[in-house]
Amino acid sequence: MPGFGGSPRRVRALAHHLGREESGQTLLLGVGLICAVLALLFVAASASAVYLDLKTLTSLADSAAAAGADGVDEDPYYGGDGTDTAPAALTDAQVRTGAAADLSSQPAAVGPAGVMIVSARAADGQTAVVTLQARSRPPFLPWGIIPAEGFTITATGSARMTTTQ
């Protein structure tokens, strides 16, 4: 065979030798590809778990803020003079009490672990602002390398007290 620099027997021997050198390489490549795909799936599942924990904590913060805004004292509120302004204003203590009561009424299985109130305040006398903090510990992460206590997540919710006529 011209151009190959040798006889056909020599070309066949060279092709047979090259074929033996590559045996097992495809299996190694397949195992590596499977490991890379599994690692990406585990990272995506863990990121999704942190995202869902954050969304749950945001929902809890909104609920606590709504309960805090609902904590206005009813006697001065309903005893108003008929104007558009609220006859009573929210206080930080009312917001904190309402938020704590709302959080304690939530089922234990809801949300991430260690939910705590960072701040609960009445921003302008009519708006309750509640900030919650919790720990998110997603699955499938190497907890020997990453801190075992997980990640700290924070969410803030607000609710406004309004009057209607």
Accessible surface in RSA format (square Angstrom, percent):
REM  Atomic radii and reference values for relative SASA: ProtOr
REM  Chains: A
REM  Algorithm: Lee & Richards
REM  Probe-radius: 1.40
REM  Slices: 20
REM RES _ NUM      All-atoms   Total-Side   Main-Chain    Non-polar    All polar
REM                ABS   REL    ABS   REL    ABS   REL    ABS   REL    ABS   REL
RES MET A   1   119.57  61.9  85.97  56.9  33.60  80.0  88.21  75.0  31.36  41.5
RES PRO A   2   136.67  99.6 110.04 100.3  26.63  96.8 121.32 100.2  15.35  95.4
RES GLY A   3    86.53 106.7   0.00   N/A  86.53 106.7  43.67 119.8  42.87  96.0
RES PHE A   4   134.56  67.3 103.61  64.2  30.95  80.5 108.60  65.8  25.96  74.3
RES GLY A   5    73.88  91.1   0.00   N/A  73.88  91.1  45.18 124.0  28.70  64.3
RES GLY A   6    24.68  30.4   0.00   N/A  24.68  30.4  16.94  46.5   7.74  17.3
RES SER A   7    57.45  48.5  47.82  63.8   9.63  22.2  42.47  90.4  14.98  21.0
RES PRO A   8    62.36  45.4  60.89  55.5   1.46   5.3  61.65  50.9   0.71   4.4
RES ARG A   9   186.82  78.4 185.21  94.4   1.60   3.8  64.66  88.4 122.16  74.0
RES ARG A  10   166.52  69.9 160.52  81.8   6.00  14.3  45.50  62.2 121.03  73.3
RES VAL A  11    42.60  28.0  40.69  36.8   1.91   4.6  41.84  36.4   0.76   2.1
RES ARG A  12   160.82  67.5 155.42  79.2   5.40  12.9  74.23 101.5  86.59  52.5
RES ALA A  13    60.86  56.0  48.87  75.4  11.98  27.3  56.52  79.6   4.34  11.5
RES LEU A  14   106.15  59.1 101.90  72.9   4.25  10.7 105.59  74.2   0.56   1.5
RES ALA A  15    62.12  57.1  49.07  75.7  13.05  29.7  53.60  75.5   8.52  22.6
RES HIS A  16   119.12  65.1 109.73  76.3   9.39  24.0  77.33  79.7  41.78  48.6
RES HIS A  17    83.56  45.7  83.56  58.1   0.00   0.0  60.64  62.5  22.91  26.7
RES LEU A  18    91.11  50.7  90.36  64.6   0.75   1.9  90.55  63.6   0.56   1.5
RES GLY A  19    47.12  58.1   0.00   N/A  47.12  58.1  35.68  97.9  11.44  25.6
RES ARG A  20   147.28  61.8 133.24  67.9  14.05  33.4  62.89  85.9  84.40  51.1
RES GLU A  21   105.25  60.4  79.34  60.0  25.90  61.7  39.20  75.8  66.05  53.9
RES GLU A  22   118.87  68.2 112.50  85.1   6.37  15.2  32.43  62.7  86.44  70.6
RES SER A  23    86.82  73.4  60.60  80.9  26.22  60.4  45.83  97.6  40.99  57.4
RES GLY A  24    49.38  60.9   0.00   N/A  49.38  60.9  30.53  83.8  18.85  42.2
RES GLN A  25   102.78  57.5  98.45  71.9   4.34  10.3  30.14  64.2  72.64  55.1
RES THR A  26   110.81  78.8 106.31 107.8   4.50  10.7  74.89 100.6  35.92  54.3
RES LEU A  27   131.94  73.5 124.47  89.0   7.47  18.8 130.05  91.3   1.89   5.1
RES LEU A  28   123.39  68.7 118.50  84.8   4.89  12.3 120.77  84.8   2.61   7.0
RES LEU A  29   133.36  74.3 127.65  91.3   5.71  14.4 132.84  93.3   0.52   1.4
RES GLY A  30    28.91  35.7   0.00   N/A  28.91  35.7  27.99  76.8   0.92   2.1
RES VAL A  31    76.48  50.3  75.18  68.1   1.30   3.1  75.84  65.9   0.64   1.7
RES GLY A  32    39.78  49.1   0.00   N/A  39.78  49.1  33.86  92.9   5.92  13.3
RES LEU A  33   116.82  65.1 111.57  79.8   5.25  13.2 115.12  80.8   1.70   4.6
RES ILE A  34   107.64  61.3 106.04  79.0   1.60   3.8 107.60  77.5   0.04   0.1
RES CYS A  35    75.36  57.0  68.54  76.4   6.82  16.0  26.47  67.1  48.90  52.7
RES ALA A  36    52.56  48.3  43.49  67.1   9.06  20.6  51.45  72.5   1.11   2.9
RES VAL A  37    73.26  48.2  72.89  66.0   0.37   0.9  73.13  63.5   0.13   0.3
RES LEU A  38    81.58  45.4  81.58  58.4   0.00   0.0  81.58  57.3   0.00   0.0
RES ALA A  39    53.91  49.6  47.47  73.3   6.43  14.6  53.11  74.8   0.80   2.1
RES LEU A  40   127.04  70.7 123.20  88.1   3.84   9.7 123.58  86.8   3.45   9.3
RES LEU A  41   104.60  58.3 101.13  72.3   3.47   8.7 101.49  71.3   3.11   8.4
RES PHE A  42    86.57  43.3  86.48  53.6   0.09   0.2  86.57  52.5   0.00   0.0
RES VAL A  43    91.38  60.1  90.28  81.7   1.10   2.7  90.70  78.8   0.68   1.8
RES ALA A  44    55.12  50.7  47.71  73.6   7.41  16.9  54.20  76.3   0.92   2.4
RES ALA A  45    40.07  36.8  27.90  43.1  12.17  27.7  35.35  49.8   4.72  12.5
RES SER A  46     4.42   3.7   4.15   5.5   0.26   0.6   4.42   9.4   0.00   0.0
RES ALA A  47    60.27  55.4  47.86  73.9  12.41  28.2  55.25  77.8   5.02  13.3
RES SER A  48    58.49  49.4  54.53  72.8   3.96   9.1  27.50  58.6  31.00  43.4
RES ALA A  49    24.16  22.2  18.44  28.5   5.72  13.0  23.17  32.6   0.99   2.6
RES VAL A  50    39.19  25.8  39.19  35.5   0.00   0.0  39.19  34.0   0.00   0.0
RES TYR A  51   123.51  57.7 120.09  68.3   3.42   8.9  91.93  69.1  31.58  38.9
RES LEU A  52   112.16  62.5 111.43  79.7   0.73   1.8 111.67  78.4   0.49   1.3
RES ASP A  53    33.95  23.8  33.87  33.7   0.08   0.2   0.08   0.2  33.87  33.8
RES LEU A  54    64.92  36.2  64.92  46.4   0.00   0.0  64.92  45.6   0.00   0.0
RES LYS A  55   105.24  51.3  99.78  61.2   5.46  13.0  46.58  41.9  58.66  62.5
RES THR A  56    42.72  30.4  37.68  38.2   5.04  12.0  17.13  23.0  25.59  38.7
RES LEU A  57     0.00   0.0   0.00   0.0   0.00   0.0   0.00   0.0   0.00   0.0
RES THR A  58    44.42  31.6  44.42  45.0   0.00   0.0  36.32  48.8   8.10  12.2
RES SER A  59    69.17  58.4  61.73  82.4   7.44  17.1  29.51  62.8  39.66  55.6
RES LEU A  60    10.95   6.1  10.64   7.6   0.31   0.8  10.95   7.7   0.00   0.0
RES ALA A  61     0.00   0.0   0.00   0.0   0.00   0.0   0.00   0.0   0.00   0.0
RES ASP A  62    67.70  47.4  64.00  63.7   3.70   8.7  25.69  60.5  42.02  41.9
RES SER A  63    40.13  33.9  29.69  39.6  10.44  24.0  24.88  53.0  15.24  21.4
RES ALA A  64     0.00   0.0   0.00   0.0   0.00   0.0   0.00   0.0   0.00   0.0
RES ALA A  65     0.00   0.0   0.00   0.0   0.00   0.0   0.00   0.0   0.00   0.0
RES ALA A  66    52.41  48.2  45.93  70.9   6.47  14.7  47.43  66.8   4.98  13.2
RES ALA A  67    28.92  26.6  17.48  27.0  11.44  26.0  24.53  34.5   4.39  11.6
RES GLY A  68     0.00   0.0   0.00   N/A   0.00   0.0   0.00   0.0   0.00   0.0
RES ALA A  69     9.36   8.6   6.79  10.5   2.57   5.8   7.12  10.0   2.24   5.9
RES ASP A  70   117.63  82.4  97.69  97.2  19.94  47.2  21.55  50.7  96.08  95.8
RES GLY A  71    30.06  37.1   0.00   N/A  30.06  37.1  19.28  52.9  10.78  24.1
RES VAL A  72    18.04  11.9  11.75  10.6   6.28  15.1  11.75  10.2   6.28  17.0
RES ASP A  73    75.37  52.8  68.49  68.2   6.88  16.3  21.61  50.9  53.76  53.6
RES GLU A  74   116.27  66.8 114.08  86.3   2.19   5.2  29.99  58.0  86.29  70.4
RES ASP A  75   120.00  84.1 105.76 105.3  14.24  33.7  33.18  78.1  86.82  86.6
RES PRO A  76    59.40  43.3  46.42  42.3  12.98  47.2  57.51  47.5   1.89  11.7
RES TYR A  77    39.54  18.5  33.37  19.0   6.17  16.1  21.95  16.5  17.59  21.7
RES TYR A  78   169.48  79.1 137.95  78.5  31.53  82.0  97.48  73.3  72.00  88.8
RES GLY A  79    61.17  75.4   0.00   N/A  61.17  75.4  30.48  83.6  30.69  68.7
RES GLY A  80    37.80  46.6   0.00   N/A  37.80  46.6  12.06  33.1  25.74  57.6
RES ASP A  81   120.78  84.6  82.46  82.1  38.32  90.6  49.56 116.6  71.22  71.0
RES GLY A  82    64.14  79.1   0.00   N/A  64.14  79.1  37.78 103.7  26.36  59.0
RES THR A  83    70.01  49.8  55.83  56.6  14.18  33.8  59.82  80.4  10.19  15.4
RES ASP A  84   120.99  84.8 100.88 100.4  20.12  47.6  35.58  83.7  85.41  85.2
RES THR A  85    99.21  70.6  91.85  93.1   7.36  17.5  78.17 105.0  21.04  31.8
RES ALA A  86    21.95  20.2   2.52   3.9  19.42  44.2   2.52   3.6  19.42  51.5
RES PRO A  87    57.31  41.8  18.37  16.7  38.94 141.6  30.23  25.0  27.08 168.3
RES ALA A  88    15.34  14.1   6.40   9.9   8.94  20.3  14.67  20.7   0.67   1.8
RES ALA A  89    61.14  56.2  47.71  73.6  13.43  30.6  48.10  67.7  13.04  34.6
RES LEU A  90     7.85   4.4   0.00   0.0   7.85  19.7   0.00   0.0   7.85  21.1
RES THR A  91    66.70  47.4  62.49  63.3   4.21  10.0  64.09  86.1   2.61   4.0
RES ASP A  92    79.64  55.8  74.89  74.5   4.76  11.2  27.75  65.3  51.90  51.8
RES ALA A  93    71.25  65.5  60.51  93.4  10.74  24.4  68.66  96.7   2.59   6.9
RES GLN A  94    45.33  25.4  39.63  29.0   5.70  13.6  23.19  49.4  22.15  16.8
RES VAL A  95     0.00   0.0   0.00   0.0   0.00   0.0   0.00   0.0   0.00   0.0
RES ARG A  96   109.09  45.8 109.09  55.6   0.00   0.0  47.86  65.4  61.23  37.1
RES THR A  97    95.34  67.8  89.05  90.3   6.29  15.0  68.96  92.6  26.38  39.9
RES GLY A  98    13.15  16.2   0.00   N/A  13.15  16.2  12.15  33.3   1.00   2.2
RES ALA A  99     0.00   0.0   0.00   0.0   0.00   0.0   0.00   0.0   0.00   0.0
RES ALA A 100    45.79  42.1  40.50  62.5   5.29  12.0  42.50  59.8   3.29   8.7
RES ALA A 101    58.70  54.0  48.36  74.6  10.33  23.5  54.68  77.0   4.02  10.6
RES ASP A 102    24.41  17.1  18.90  18.8   5.51  13.0   5.57  13.1  18.83  18.8
RES LEU A 103    33.27  18.5  21.46  15.4  11.81  29.7  21.62  15.2  11.64  31.3
RES SER A 104    94.90  80.2  57.31  76.5  37.60  86.6  52.73 112.3  42.18  59.1
RES SER A 105    84.70  71.6  49.25  65.7  35.45  81.7  48.73 103.8  35.97  50.4
RES GLN A 106    54.20  30.3  40.26  29.4  13.95  33.2   7.42  15.8  46.78  35.5
RES PRO A 107    84.35  61.5  69.23  63.1  15.12  55.0  81.28  67.1   3.07  19.1
RES ALA A 108   111.23 102.3  69.26 106.9  41.97  95.5  80.63 113.6  30.60  81.0
RES ALA A 109   101.44  93.3  63.41  97.9  38.03  86.5  75.54 106.4  25.90  68.6
RES VAL A 110    61.12  40.2  48.17  43.6  12.95  31.2  52.78  45.9   8.34  22.6
RES GLY A 111    27.84  34.3   0.00   N/A  27.84  34.3   3.37   9.3  24.47  54.8
RES PRO A 112    14.04  10.2   0.24   0.2  13.79  50.1   7.58   6.3   6.46  40.1
RES ALA A 113    75.30  69.2  60.64  93.6  14.66  33.4  70.72  99.6   4.59  12.2
RES GLY A 114    56.90  70.2   0.00   N/A  56.90  70.2  38.73 106.3  18.17  40.7
RES VAL A 115    45.89  30.2  16.66  15.1  29.22  70.4  16.66  14.5  29.22  79.3
RES MET A 116   108.49  56.2 104.45  69.1   4.04   9.6  75.17  63.9  33.33  44.2
RES ILE A 117    31.36  17.8  13.62  10.1  17.74  42.8  13.62   9.8  17.74  48.1
RES VAL A 118    72.25  47.5  49.12  44.5  23.13  55.7  52.05  45.2  20.20  54.8
RES SER A 119    38.66  32.7  38.00  50.7   0.66   1.5  30.44  64.8   8.22  11.5
RES ALA A 120     8.15   7.5   0.00   0.0   8.15  18.5   0.00   0.0   8.15  21.6
RES ARG A 121   113.36  47.6 113.36  57.8   0.00   0.0  38.57  52.7  74.80  45.3
RES ALA A 122    19.82  18.2   3.26   5.0  16.56  37.7   3.26   4.6  16.56  43.9
RES ALA A 123    52.65  48.4  20.39  31.5  32.26  73.4  21.69  30.5  30.96  82.0
RES ASP A 124    91.05  63.8  56.56  56.3  34.48  81.5  44.93 105.7  46.12  46.0
RES GLY A 125    14.38  17.7   0.00   N/A  14.38  17.7  10.95  30.1   3.43   7.7
RES GLN A 126    46.07  25.8  46.07  33.7   0.00   0.0  10.49  22.3  35.58  27.0
RES THR A 127    23.16  16.5  23.16  23.5   0.00   0.0  19.67  26.4   3.49   5.3
RES ALA A 128     0.00   0.0   0.00   0.0   0.00   0.0   0.00   0.0   0.00   0.0
RES VAL A 129    19.77  13.0  19.77  17.9   0.00   0.0  19.77  17.2   0.00   0.0
RES VAL A 130     0.00   0.0   0.00   0.0   0.00   0.0   0.00   0.0   0.00   0.0
RES THR A 131    20.68  14.7  20.68  21.0   0.00   0.0  11.77  15.8   8.91  13.5
RES LEU A 132     0.00   0.0   0.00   0.0   0.00   0.0   0.00   0.0   0.00   0.0
RES GLN A 133    54.71  30.6  54.69  40.0   0.02   0.0   4.15   8.8  50.56  38.3
RES ALA A 134     1.91   1.8   0.00   0.0   1.91   4.3   1.91   2.7   0.00   0.0
RES ARG A 135    80.80  33.9  78.59  40.1   2.21   5.3  44.94  61.4  35.86  21.7
RES SER A 136     0.33   0.3   0.00   0.0   0.33   0.8   0.33   0.7   0.00   0.0
RES ARG A 137   133.12  55.9 107.47  54.8  25.65  61.1  41.97  57.4  91.16  55.2
RES PRO A 138     2.16   1.6   0.56   0.5   1.59   5.8   1.58   1.3   0.58   3.6
RES PRO A 139    63.68  46.4  54.54  49.7   9.13  33.2  63.63  52.5   0.05   0.3
RES PHE A 140   115.15  57.6  80.53  49.9  34.62  90.1  95.29  57.8  19.86  56.9
RES LEU A 141    34.34  19.1  24.59  17.6   9.75  24.5  25.75  18.1   8.59  23.1
RES PRO A 142    71.05  51.8  57.46  52.4  13.59  49.4  70.35  58.1   0.70   4.3
RES TRP A 143    51.74  20.8  37.41  18.1  14.33  33.7  32.68  17.4  19.07  30.9
RES GLY A 144    84.49 104.2   0.00   N/A  84.49 104.2  42.61 116.9  41.88  93.8
RES ILE A 145   146.27  83.2 116.56  86.8  29.71  71.6 121.30  87.3  24.97  67.8
RES ILE A 146    42.37  24.1  39.49  29.4   2.87   6.9  41.10  29.6   1.27   3.4
RES PRO A 147    78.66  57.3  66.03  60.2  12.63  45.9  78.64  64.9   0.02   0.1
RES ALA A 148    56.36  51.8  48.09  74.2   8.27  18.8  48.21  67.9   8.15  21.6
RES GLU A 149   105.68  60.7  90.62  68.6  15.07  35.9  45.81  88.6  59.87  48.9
RES GLY A 150     7.83   9.7   0.00   N/A   7.83   9.7   0.01   0.0   7.82  17.5
RES PHE A 151    81.62  40.8  78.41  48.6   3.21   8.4  81.62  49.5   0.00   0.0
RES THR A 152    68.84  49.0  40.03  40.6  28.81  68.7  29.00  39.0  39.84  60.2
RES ILE A 153    16.85   9.6  12.91   9.6   3.94   9.5  16.85  12.1   0.00   0.0
RES THR A 154    70.82  50.4  49.02  49.7  21.80  52.0  37.61  50.5  33.21  50.2
RES ALA A 155     6.87   6.3   0.72   1.1   6.15  14.0   6.87   9.7   0.00   0.0
RES THR A 156    76.88  54.7  52.02  52.7  24.86  59.2  36.65  49.2  40.23  60.8
RES GLY A 157     2.58   3.2   0.00   N/A   2.58   3.2   2.58   7.1   0.00   0.0
RES SER A 158    71.63  60.5  47.33  63.2  24.29  56.0  10.73  22.9  60.89  85.3
RES ALA A 159    22.98  21.1  14.36  22.2   8.62  19.6  22.98  32.4   0.00   0.0
RES ARG A 160   132.81  55.8 106.91  54.5  25.89  61.7  47.71  65.2  85.10  51.6
RES MET A 161    15.12   7.8   8.49   5.6   6.63  15.8  13.82  11.7   1.30   1.7
RES THR A 162    91.51  65.1  71.36  72.3  20.15  48.0  51.81  69.6  39.70  60.0
RES THR A 163    47.18  33.6  23.06  23.4  24.12  57.5  16.24  21.8  30.94  46.8
RES THR A 164   127.51  90.7  95.64  97.0  31.87  76.0  68.58  92.1  58.93  89.1
RES GLN A 165   164.62  92.1  82.13  60.0  82.49 196.4  80.64 171.7  83.97  63.7
END  Absolute sums over single chains surface
CHAIN  1 A    10861.9       8499.1       2362.7       7082.8       3779.1
END  Absolute sums over all chains
TOTAL         10861.9       8499.1       2362.7       7082.8       3779.1
